[in-house]
């Protein structure tokens, strides 16, 4: 899923996330979507898009547990 952010080698940056892998997993299962108080709509899902990304969070990343080692 590329939005033109930085499309080299399938790696895209979005805000503070770096996408490192994206693939489609083909599987069949039923999903139920609530459409009313007592009603649900059943649909067959045939594929799921999986995205693996790194969260490049910033801030205080110092781990005090390992400070004296």
N, C-alpha and C positions, 0 to 999 in steps of 0.2 A: 504494500500500500504506500505509494509514493505521492507526496504532495509537492514535490519539487524543492523541498527544503535543502537538502544536501545529498543528492542521490548517488554518490559514488559507492559502488560495490554493494548496493542494497542497504546502506547505512543512512539513516535520516535523523536529523536532530529536530526535536520539537520541544520548545521551551527548555526544560532541564532533563529531558530523556534522550538517550541515544538508542535507536533501534538497531539490534545486532542480528536478528533473525526473524523471518516471517514465512509461514507456510500454511497450507490448507490441509486439514485433517478430514478425510472423507469417512463419514459415519452416519448411521441412521438412528434417530430417536425421536420421540414425540415431545413437543414442548407445549405448555399450556399458558395462554395469555389471558389475564382477567379482563373481561369486557363489560362486566356489570357486577352488582352486588353478589349475585348467586350464579353467575354465568362465566364460563371459560371457553376460549376458542382453542381447539386442538390443531396443531400443525406439525407436519413431518419435516424435521431438519435433516438435510443430507450432507452438509459440510460445515466445518467450524474453522474460522481463521485464527491462527495462533500467532501471537507476536511476543518475542522475547526482547526486553529492553532493559537498559541500565538507568537507574535514577541517579543523576549527577547532583545530588543535594549538596549545598554548601552551608557553611556555618561552623560551629564548634565541633570538629570531628575528633578531638583529642579524647582518647579512652583512658580515664584515670586509673582503671584497673591494672593496666600494664605500665604505668608511669615509672615505677621503680625497677623495672627489669632491664 
